[in-house]
Amino acid sequence: MEPIVYIQLDGLGPRYAQLIRALKSAILESRLAAGARVPASRALAAELGISRNTVIAAYDQLQAEGFLVGRVGAGSFVAEIGTRIAPLRESGENALAAPLSQFAHRALALNDGTRIPGHQHRDLRYNLQYGLPLTNPALASAWRREISRAAERAEFDYPDAQGLAALREQICDYLARRRGVTARAANILVISGTQQAFALASRVLLEVGDTVVLEDPHYRGARQIFSTYGARVRGVRVDQEGLVPAALPARARLAVVTPSHQFPTGALLPLARRVELLEWAVAGKAWLIEDDYDGEFRFGGRPLAALKSLDHDGRVIYIGSYSKTLFPALRLGYMVLPDSLIDAFRAAKWLEDRGSNTLEQAALAHFMASGGFERHLRRAAQSLRARRSAMIEGLRKHAADAVEVVDSNAGMHLTAWLKSGNHADCERLAAHARMRGLGLYTIAPYSLQSPSRPGLLLGYAGLPPADIEAAMKQFGRCLRDTGLLG
C-alpha cells in the first residue's frame, strides 16, 4: 500500500520546482519523518495530475541535496538529516532573537519607522515637506544624456575609493568660484551624501562616549548617526544670528554647524561668530563639520564665504551634497578634508563601500565641466524664488495674524512660528491639516530641547507657485478650524 502524505503545489514556477518545495516542507515539518518511504513516482504523479518524469526529476534533485535516499527495489526514503534540520526550523524565532550589538540596539531605538519625516504623507494634495525635490523636466533630460554619454566611456574596474579624479577637479573649481573655498583635488573625498559624511566622521574621529555638539534645533539625521555610533550628543542654543558661541561647552570632540543657512531656522552666522567658533575649535582641539546643505540658493544680498575659507588651522571639514542642488536619488556628495585626515577618511571609505558609483561620477563631472550644472542652478534658483515669493505672499494673505515668518532669503523652506498656542496645539494643527490634504511639519522633532515656542517648517521646493497659493489658503482655513486664527 502506498504511503499517504498531503502534498500541495504552490503554483509558482515549474512543477518539478513546486514539488521539490512541497516535499522539503513536508520533511522539515516532520510530516514525512526520517526513514519514511515517499510515494512511488507513478502513484504521486497520478495523485497530483502531473507527469511521472516531473516526479522523478524532483526525487533526483532531493536525493542530490541529501533529503532523500534511494534503495534499489524498495523506493525512495527520507534521509536521517531531516530529523536534524527540523529542530533548527522550529527554533528559528529563537535564533533571530540572538543578542545584538550595542550599535544595533541604538540604531533600532533611533529608528522611528519612517524613511524621512513626512515621506509617509507623499500622497497629500499639498505636501509642504522640506527636502522634496524640485521638479525639473529639463534636468531629467540633461541627466539622461549625461548618463548615456558616461556609459559609452565607462571603465568597469573598481573605482578609486577617493572619487573620480575628474569630478574632484570640478568640485575644487566650483568651490573656489562659488563658495570661496580653496582646495586641492587630493583633499576631496567623494561620498554618497551627508549621512555618509557623518558616519565616516563617527568612525574616524570619535570613540564611544565622546561629546558631539549640534546646533539646537538641527538636522536630526546628524543626531541619529552620532548617537547610533555611541557619541554623547549635546545641543547648543541658536538665536536669530545662528549658533551662540558663548554657549559652546569647554570641551567637545566635534561640532556640526550650518553657518550659511542654519537648519531649520534660516539664520546666517555673522563673521564675528564664525571667528569665535574657529577659535573654540583650535583651543579645544575639536573638529568642525560645516554642512553647506543649500548654500547655492540665495535670493537676496551677497552670501558670506564658507566657514572653511577662514580655516587656517585645518580644523574644518566641509561637506556638500547634490541631493538639494540636483535630486535626492543621486547619492553623491563630497567632503573637503584637512591634510591630516585625508588618509584615514579614504581608508574608512574604502572599507565601507569600495567607492561611489563611477558612472554617475563621470556623468556629473562632465555636467559640471560643460556648464550644465551651473545653468541648472540658475534655473533652479529662479524657480525657487518664485515659489518662495508665492509662499510669503500666501502667508501674508491667509496667516499673518497667526504666524511669524523668519525670512532668510535663502534655501528651500521657511520657518513659521505660531503667535499663540503651545506645542500640542501645533501638533493638532498638523494632524487636522493632513485630514484636509495639506502636509504641515512641526519644528519640535529637530530639537533636543523643546523649542521655546511652537513652529512649522514649510518646504516650498516640491510645489509650483499656483499650488503653493492654494496650500496657503488651505493653511489659513486649518488655522481657523483649530482656533489659532481669529
Residue pairs with C-beta under 8 A, 6 or more apart in sequence:
2 39
2 40
2 43
3 36
3 37
3 38
3 39
5 26
5 31
5 32
5 38
5 39
6 26
6 31
7 19
7 22
7 23
7 26
7 44
7 47
7 48
8 22
9 15
9 18
9 19
9 22
9 48
10 18
10 21
10 22
11 18
12 18
15 50
15 54
16 54
16 55
16 57
16 58
16 61
19 48
19 50
19 54
19 55
19 58
20 58
20 61
20 62
23 32
23 38
23 58
23 62
23 67
23 68
24 62
24 67
25 31
26 32
27 67
27 78
27 82
27 85
27 86
28 82
28 85
28 86
28 89
29 86
29 89
30 82
30 86
32 38
32 78
32 82
33 78
33 82
33 83
34 78
34 79
34 80
34 81
34 82
34 83
35 77
35 78
35 80
36 77
36 78
37 74
37 75
37 76
37 77
38 44
38 59
38 68
38 75
38 76
38 77
38 78
39 47
40 75
41 52
41 55
41 56
41 59
42 52
42 55
44 55
45 51
45 52
45 54
45 55
48 55
59 68
59 70
59 76
62 68
62 76
63 69
63 70
63 76
66 79
66 81
67 78
67 79
67 81
67 82
68 76
68 77
68 78
68 79
69 76
69 77
69 79
70 76
70 77
71 77
88 95
100 108
102 230
103 228
103 229
103 230
106 227
106 228
106 229
106 230
107 228
110 224
110 227
110 228
114 120
116 129
116 131
117 129
117 220
117 441
117 445
118 127
118 129
118 130
118 131
118 439
118 441
119 129
121 127
121 129
121 434
121 439
122 129
124 434
124 437
124 438
124 439
125 437
125 438
126 437
126 438
126 439
126 463
126 467
126 468
126 470
126 471
126 474
127 438
127 439
127 462
127 463
128 438
128 439
128 440
128 441
128 458
128 459
128 460
128 462
128 463
128 471
129 439
129 441
129 459
129 462
130 264
130 412
130 413
130 441
130 457
130 458
130 459
131 323
131 324
131 328
131 412
131 459
131 461
132 459
132 461
132 462
133 327
133 328
133 329
133 461
133 462
134 327
134 380
134 383
134 384
134 412
134 461
134 462
135 462
135 464
136 376
136 379
136 380
136 383
138 376
138 379
139 326
139 327
139 376
139 380
142 367
142 372
142 376
143 326
143 363
143 367
146 363
146 364
146 366
146 367
146 372
147 359
147 360
147 363
149 363
149 366
150 359
150 360
150 362
150 363
150 366
151 359
153 362
154 358
154 359
154 362
155 358
158 354
158 355
159 354
159 355
159 356
159 357
159 358
159 361
160 355
161 346
161 349
161 350
161 354
161 355
162 168
162 188
162 189
162 190
162 346
162 349
162 355
163 188
163 189
163 190
163 334
163 355
163 356
163 361
164 190
164 358
164 361
164 362
164 365
165 185
166 361
166 362
166 365
166 366
166 369
167 190
167 361
167 362
167 364
167 365
167 368
168 185
168 188
168 190
168 334
169 185
169 365
170 364
170 365
170 368
170 369
171 183
171 185
171 188
171 190
171 320
171 334
171 368
172 183
172 184
172 185
172 188
173 368
174 368
174 373
174 374
175 181
175 182
175 183
175 306
175 318
175 320
175 336
176 182
176 183
178 296
179 292
179 295
179 305
179 306
179 308
179 309
180 305
180 306
180 309
181 305
181 306
181 308
181 309
181 318
181 336
182 309
183 318
183 336
186 342
187 336
187 337
187 338
187 339
187 342
188 334
188 335
188 336
188 337
189 334
189 335
189 337
189 342
189 345
189 346
189 349
190 332
190 333
190 334
190 355
190 356
190 361
191 197
191 200
191 319
191 332
191 333
191 334
191 335
191 349
191 356
192 331
192 332
192 333
192 353
192 356
193 321
193 323
193 331
193 332
193 333
194 219
194 221
194 222
194 291
194 293
194 319
194 321
194 323
194 333
195 221
195 225
196 333
196 352
197 289
197 317
197 319
197 333
197 335
198 221
198 222
198 225
198 226
198 256
198 289
199 225
199 229
199 352
200 335
200 345
200 348
200 349
200 352
201 254
201 287
201 289
201 317
202 225
202 226
202 228
202 229
202 231
203 229
203 348
204 341
204 344
204 345
204 348
205 253
205 254
205 287
205 341
206 212
206 226
206 229
206 230
206 231
206 253
206 254
207 230
208 229
208 230
208 231
209 230
209 231
209 232
210 231
210 232
210 252
210 253
210 254
211 231
211 232
211 233
211 234
211 249
211 251
211 252
211 253
211 254
212 226
212 231
212 232
212 233
212 234
212 252
212 253
212 254
212 255
212 256
213 234
213 235
213 236
213 248
213 249
213 252
213 254
213 255
213 256
214 222
214 223
214 226
214 233
214 234
214 235
214 236
214 255
214 256
214 448
215 235
215 236
215 238
215 242
215 243
215 256
215 257
215 258
215 262
215 263
216 235
216 236
216 237
216 238
216 447
216 448
216 449
217 238
217 263
217 264
217 265
217 443
217 446
217 447
217 451
218 235
218 256
218 258
218 263
218 446
218 447
218 448
219 256
219 258
219 263
219 264
219 291
219 293
219 446
220 445
220 446
222 256
222 291
223 233
223 448
226 233
226 254
227 233
231 253
231 254
233 448
234 249
234 252
234 448
235 447
235 448
235 449
236 243
236 244
236 247
236 248
236 249
236 255
237 243
237 244
237 247
238 244
238 262
238 265
238 267
239 267
240 265
240 267
240 406
241 267
241 268
241 269
241 270
241 273
242 258
242 259
242 262
242 265
242 267
242 268
242 269
242 270
242 273
243 257
243 259
243 262
243 269
243 273
243 277
244 273
245 273
245 276
245 277
245 280
246 276
248 255
248 277
248 280
250 284
251 284
251 286
252 284
252 286
253 286
253 287
254 286
254 287
254 288
254 289
255 277
255 280
255 281
255 286
255 287
255 288
255 289
256 288
256 289
256 291
257 269
257 277
257 288
257 289
257 290
257 291
257 307
258 290
258 291
258 292
258 293
259 268
259 269
259 273
259 274
259 277
259 290
259 304
259 306
259 307
260 268
260 269
260 292
260 295
260 303
260 304
260 306
260 307
260 410
261 267
261 268
261 293
261 294
261 295
261 408
261 410
261 411
262 268
262 269
263 291
263 293
263 446
264 413
264 415
264 443
264 446
264 457
265 406
265 408
265 415
266 406
266 407
266 408
266 410
266 411
266 413
266 414
266 415
267 406
267 408
268 303
268 304
268 408
268 410
269 277
269 304
269 307
270 304
271 304
274 304
274 307
274 310
275 310
277 288
277 307
278 288
278 307
278 310
278 311
278 313
278 315
278 316
280 286
281 287
281 288
281 313
281 315
281 316
282 313
282 315
286 315
287 315
287 316
287 317
288 307
288 311
288 315
288 316
288 317
289 316
289 317
289 319
290 306
290 307
290 308
290 316
290 317
290 318
290 319
291 319
292 306
292 318
292 319
292 320
293 320
293 321
293 324
294 324
294 325
294 410
294 411
294 412
295 303
295 306
295 320
295 410
296 324
296 325
296 377
296 381
297 324
297 377
297 380
297 381
297 384
297 410
297 411
297 412
298 381
298 409
298 410
299 381
299 384
299 385
299 388
299 409
299 410
300 409
300 410
301 409
303 410
306 318
307 316
307 318
308 316
308 318
308 336
311 338
314 338
314 339
314 340
315 338
316 338
317 335
317 336
317 337
317 338
317 341
318 335
318 336
319 333
319 334
319 335
319 336
320 333
320 334
321 332
321 333
321 334
322 330
322 332
322 333
322 364
323 330
323 331
323 333
324 412
325 373
325 376
325 377
325 380
326 364
326 373
326 376
330 360
330 364
331 356
331 357
331 360
332 356
332 357
332 360
332 361
332 364
335 345
337 345
349 355
364 373
367 373
368 374
384 412
384 460
384 461
386 465
387 460
387 461
387 463
387 464
387 465
387 468
388 414
388 460
389 465
390 460
390 465
390 466
390 468
390 469
390 472
391 414
391 458
391 460
391 468
391 472
392 405
392 407
392 414
393 469
393 472
394 468
394 469
394 471
394 472
394 473
394 475
395 403
395 405
395 414
395 416
395 472
395 475
397 472
397 473
397 476
398 472
398 473
398 475
398 476
398 479
399 416
399 472
399 475
399 476
399 479
399 485
401 419
401 485
401 486
402 418
402 419
402 420
402 479
402 484
402 485
403 416
403 417
403 418
403 419
403 456
403 479
404 416
404 417
404 419
405 414
405 415
405 416
405 417
406 414
406 415
406 416
406 417
407 414
408 414
408 415
412 459
412 460
412 461
413 457
413 458
413 459
413 460
413 461
414 458
414 460
415 443
415 455
415 456
415 457
415 458
416 455
416 456
416 458
417 453
417 454
417 455
417 456
418 425
418 426
418 429
418 453
418 454
418 455
418 456
418 484
420 484
421 429
421 454
421 484
422 454
423 442
423 444
423 450
423 451
423 454
425 454
425 482
425 484
426 442
426 444
426 454
426 455
426 456
427 442
427 444
428 482
429 440
429 478
429 479
429 482
429 484
430 440
430 441
430 442
430 456
432 478
432 481
432 482
433 439
433 440
433 474
433 475
433 478
434 440
436 474
436 477
436 478
437 474
438 471
438 474
438 475
438 478
440 456
440 458
440 475
440 478
441 456
441 457
441 459
442 454
442 455
442 456
442 457
443 451
443 454
443 455
443 456
443 457
444 450
444 451
444 454
446 457
460 468
463 471
476 485
479 485
480 486
